[in-house]
């Protein structure tokens, strides 16, 4: 006859092992999810900036201008196509896109600041809106600049 207490606690041991496995899996999922979030939270906005530079390389200035939320039919009041061509056209200081590198991407609450280095000390900060993914010049190089009173 087998012992009365041979299987005593076997269910408890299984429960503890199952609980440890569930806790380990939950910890791995949380860490992986956090890493995924921090690595890819600005992905769409960065790709939009890269798309803008690709359109400039292809000399498709009308499509690049449209990424700023402006079209030839409905131009932006303060940034007309002629001004856009002065800034980004073949005669501009940003015409050589071969040396272009995106050096920093800063995620802000409403958008992303993409720092583009054109070589030769020419750095441009672009703002990509999170909601509509429209481009513009970043007003600051950081997300929330502190007010510095004039001296």
C-alpha positions as CSV (number, residue, x, y, z in Angstrom):
1,X,0.0,0.0,0.0
2,X,1.4,3.4,-1.0
3,X,2.0,6.0,1.7
4,X,-0.8,8.3,2.6
5,X,1.4,11.4,2.4
6,X,3.5,10.6,-0.7
7,X,1.7,13.2,-2.9
8,X,1.2,15.7,-0.2
9,X,2.2,19.2,-1.5
10,X,2.6,18.2,-5.1
11,X,-0.2,20.5,-6.2
12,X,1.3,23.3,-4.2
13,X,4.7,22.8,-6.0
14,X,3.0,22.9,-9.4
15,X,1.1,26.0,-8.5
16,X,4.4,27.8,-7.4
17,X,6.2,26.8,-10.5
18,X,3.3,28.0,-12.7
19,X,3.2,31.3,-10.8
20,X,7.0,31.8,-11.2
21,X,6.7,31.1,-15.0
22,X,3.8,33.6,-15.3
23,X,5.7,36.2,-13.4
24,X,8.8,35.6,-15.6
25,X,6.8,35.8,-18.8
26,X,5.1,39.0,-17.6
27,X,8.4,40.6,-16.7
28,X,9.9,39.7,-20.1
29,X,6.8,41.1,-21.9
30,X,7.0,44.4,-19.9
31,X,10.7,44.8,-20.6
32,X,10.4,43.9,-24.3
33,X,7.3,46.2,-24.7
34,X,9.1,49.1,-23.0
35,X,12.2,48.6,-25.2
36,X,10.0,48.4,-28.3
37,X,8.2,51.6,-27.3
38,X,11.4,53.6,-26.7
39,X,13.0,52.4,-29.9
40,X,10.0,52.9,-32.2
41,X,8.0,55.7,-30.7
42,X,9.2,58.2,-33.3
43,X,9.4,55.8,-36.2
44,X,6.6,57.2,-38.4
45,X,7.8,60.8,-37.9
46,X,11.4,59.9,-38.7
47,X,10.3,58.1,-41.8
48,X,8.3,61.1,-42.9
49,X,11.5,63.3,-42.7
50,X,13.4,60.7,-44.6
51,X,10.7,60.6,-47.2
52,X,11.0,64.4,-47.5
53,X,14.7,64.1,-48.1
54,X,14.2,61.4,-50.7
55,X,11.7,63.6,-52.6
56,X,14.3,66.4,-52.6
57,X,16.9,63.9,-53.9
58,X,14.5,63.0,-56.7
59,X,13.9,66.7,-57.4
60,X,10.2,66.2,-56.8
61,X,9.8,69.6,-55.1
62,X,6.0,69.7,-55.5
63,X,5.5,66.5,-53.5
64,X,8.1,67.6,-50.9
65,X,6.3,71.0,-50.6
66,X,3.1,69.0,-50.0
67,X,4.7,67.3,-46.9
68,X,4.8,70.8,-45.4
69,X,1.0,70.8,-45.7
70,X,1.1,73.1,-48.7
71,X,0.2,72.5,-52.3
72,X,0.4,74.6,-55.4
73,X,-3.4,74.9,-55.3
74,X,-3.5,75.9,-51.6
75,X,-0.1,77.3,-50.8
76,X,0.8,78.2,-47.2
77,X,0.3,81.8,-46.5
78,X,3.6,82.3,-44.8
79,X,5.7,79.8,-46.8
80,X,5.0,80.0,-50.5
81,X,6.5,77.7,-53.1
82,X,9.1,80.4,-54.1
83,X,10.4,80.6,-50.5
84,X,10.4,76.8,-50.3
85,X,12.5,76.6,-53.4
86,X,14.9,79.2,-51.9
87,X,15.3,77.0,-48.8
88,X,15.3,73.5,-50.4
89,X,15.7,73.9,-54.2
90,X,18.7,73.3,-56.4
91,X,20.1,76.7,-55.7
92,X,19.8,76.5,-51.9
93,X,22.4,75.7,-49.3
94,X,20.6,72.3,-48.8
95,X,21.0,71.2,-52.4
96,X,23.8,68.7,-51.8
97,X,21.9,65.9,-50.1
98,X,24.7,63.3,-50.5
99,X,26.3,64.4,-47.2
100,X,22.9,64.4,-45.4
101,X,22.7,62.5,-42.1
102,X,20.0,62.5,-39.6
103,X,22.0,62.9,-36.4
104,X,19.4,63.2,-33.7
105,X,15.7,62.6,-33.2
106,X,14.0,64.1,-30.2
107,X,10.5,63.0,-29.3
108,X,8.2,65.7,-27.9
109,X,4.6,65.5,-26.9
110,X,3.1,67.0,-30.0
111,X,5.8,66.2,-32.5
112,X,9.4,65.2,-33.2
113,X,12.5,67.3,-33.8
114,X,14.7,65.8,-36.5
115,X,18.2,67.1,-36.6
116,X,19.6,66.9,-40.2
117,X,23.3,67.4,-40.7
118,X,24.1,68.5,-44.3
119,X,27.9,68.5,-43.7
120,X,30.1,71.6,-43.6
121,X,28.5,72.7,-40.3
122,X,25.1,73.1,-41.8
123,X,22.5,71.7,-39.4
124,X,18.8,72.0,-39.8
125,X,16.1,71.1,-37.2
126,X,12.9,70.0,-38.7
127,X,9.6,69.6,-36.8
128,X,7.3,66.7,-37.7
129,X,3.8,67.0,-36.3
130,X,2.6,63.7,-34.7
131,X,-1.0,64.1,-35.6
132,X,-0.8,65.0,-39.3
133,X,2.9,64.2,-39.9
134,X,3.5,67.6,-41.6
135,X,6.9,69.1,-41.6
136,X,8.2,72.5,-40.7
137,X,11.2,74.2,-39.3
138,X,11.6,73.5,-35.6
139,X,11.4,76.7,-33.5
140,X,13.9,75.3,-31.0
141,X,16.4,72.5,-31.0
142,X,14.9,71.0,-27.8
143,X,11.4,70.1,-26.9
144,X,10.6,72.4,-24.0
145,X,13.1,75.2,-23.8
146,X,13.2,77.1,-20.6
147,X,12.6,80.8,-20.8
148,X,15.9,82.7,-20.6
149,X,15.3,86.4,-19.9
150,X,17.3,88.9,-21.9
151,X,20.3,90.4,-20.3
